Amino acid sequence: MNSAIASTTTSPSLPRSRAIRKAARTADVTQPDASLARYPTLRSLRHCQAGPDWLRGKIALRFGDLDAAEQHFRTGLEWASSPDVRFIVDQGRCLQGLADVAAALGDIETARTHLDAAGALFAQHGARLYRNQVRAKQAELGKAR
């Protein structure tokens, strides 16, 4: 996999997207943390429309593992917020995930705080689909008062 990623910058004959897909196919799926740490380029695969940390967080949330879900969402938020990355939609989606975790734990105020931050990001960048999701969740939490 290392050579596939290295070729993204050294080989004009291999398009970057093809090299990244090749690298992703050879990643060790049994140890995603190690693969993501070793090959951070895998985090920026856009063909699935979700960052790996957000996806792993949603899966953990679905299975009721709130600690793991929170950790994945926080990892994704930290990565997406870093100055060299700045993936605004991933930031917002991870904030949505953290809101879901907080709501599941009964911490409605923290959930609202995360949703407000996500909604502001989505509104600022015109991500209407996600902004509408935030509004729906805010309305749902409003009934939980």
C-alpha positions in Angstrom: 0.0 0.0 0.0 2.8 2.4 0.8 4.1 2.2 -2.8 0.6 2.9 -4.1 0.3 6.0 -2.1 3.8 7.1 -2.9 3.0 6.8 -6.6 0.3 9.5 -6.2 3.1 12.1 -6.1 5.8 10.4 -8.2 4.0 8.8 -11.1 2.2 10.9 -13.6 0.9 7.8 -15.4 -1.2 6.6 -12.3 -4.0 9.0 -11.5 -4.1 10.0 -7.8 -7.7 8.6 -7.3 -6.7 5.2 -8.8 -3.7 5.0 -6.5 -5.7 5.9 -3.4 -8.4 3.2 -4.3 -5.6 0.7 -4.8 -4.2 1.6 -1.4 -7.6 1.3 0.2 -8.1 -2.2 -1.2 -4.9 -3.4 0.4 -5.5 -1.8 3.8 -5.7 -4.2 6.7 -9.4 -4.0 7.5 -9.0 -6.0 10.7 -7.0 -3.1 12.2 -8.5 0.1 10.9 -6.8 2.4 13.5 -3.4 1.2 12.5 -4.2 1.6 8.8 -5.6 5.1 9.2 -2.7 6.2 11.3 -0.1 4.8 8.9 -1.9 6.0 5.7 -3.8 9.2 6.5 -4.7 9.6 2.9 -7.3 6.9 3.4 -9.3 9.4 5.4 -9.9 11.6 2.4 -11.5 9.0 0.1 -14.6 10.7 -1.2 -16.3 7.9 -3.1 -18.3 6.9 0.0 -19.3 10.4 1.0 -18.4 9.8 4.7 -15.2 9.9 6.6 -14.1 6.6 8.1 -14.3 8.0 11.7 -17.8 9.2 11.2 -18.8 5.9 9.7 -17.2 3.9 12.5 -18.9 6.2 15.0 -22.3 5.6 13.4 -21.8 1.8 13.4 -20.7 1.9 17.1 -23.7 4.1 17.9 -26.0 1.7 16.1 -24.7 -1.2 18.2 -25.1 0.8 21.4 -21.4 1.3 22.1 -21.5 4.9 23.1 -17.9 5.2 24.3 -16.5 3.9 21.0 -19.0 6.0 19.1 -17.9 9.2 20.9 -14.2 8.3 20.4 -14.6 7.8 16.7 -16.6 11.1 16.3 -14.0 13.0 18.3 -11.2 11.5 16.3 -13.0 12.4 13.0 -13.7 15.9 14.3 -10.1 16.5 15.3 -8.8 15.3 12.0 -11.4 17.2 9.9 -10.7 20.4 11.9 -6.9 20.3 11.5 -5.5 23.3 9.6 -4.1 21.1 6.8 -7.4 19.3 6.2 -10.4 21.5 7.0 -13.2 19.2 5.7 -16.1 21.3 6.9 -18.9 18.7 6.1 -17.0 16.0 8.0 -16.6 18.4 10.9 -20.3 19.0 11.0 -21.2 15.3 10.6 -18.9 14.4 13.5 -20.6 17.1 15.6 -24.0 15.6 14.6 -22.7 12.2 15.8 -21.5 13.7 19.1 -24.9 15.2 19.5 -26.5 11.8 19.0 -24.2 10.3 21.6 -25.0 13.1 24.1 -28.7 12.7 23.5 -28.4 8.9 24.0 -26.7 9.6 27.3 -29.5 12.0 28.3 -27.3 15.2 28.1 -29.7 17.3 26.0 -27.8 20.6 26.5 -24.6 19.1 25.2 -26.5 17.6 22.2 -27.9 21.0 21.5 -24.5 22.6 21.7 -23.1 20.2 19.2 -26.1 20.6 16.9 -25.8 24.4 17.0 -22.1 24.1 16.0 -22.8 21.7 13.2 -25.8 23.8 11.9 -23.6 26.9 11.8 -20.9 25.0 9.7 -23.5 23.6 7.3 -25.3 27.0 7.0 -22.0 28.8 6.4 -21.1 26.4 3.6 -24.5 25.9 2.0 -24.8 22.2 3.0 -28.6 22.2 3.0 -29.2 18.5 3.3 -27.2 18.3 6.5 -28.5 21.6 7.8 -32.0 20.2 7.4 -31.0 17.1 9.4 -29.7 19.3 12.2 -33.0 21.3 12.2 -35.0 18.1 12.5 -32.9 16.8 15.3 -33.1 20.2 17.1 -36.9 20.1 16.8 -36.9 16.5 18.1 -34.7 17.6 21.1 -37.0 20.6 21.6 -39.8 18.2 22.4 -37.6 16.4 25.0 -37.5 19.4 27.4 
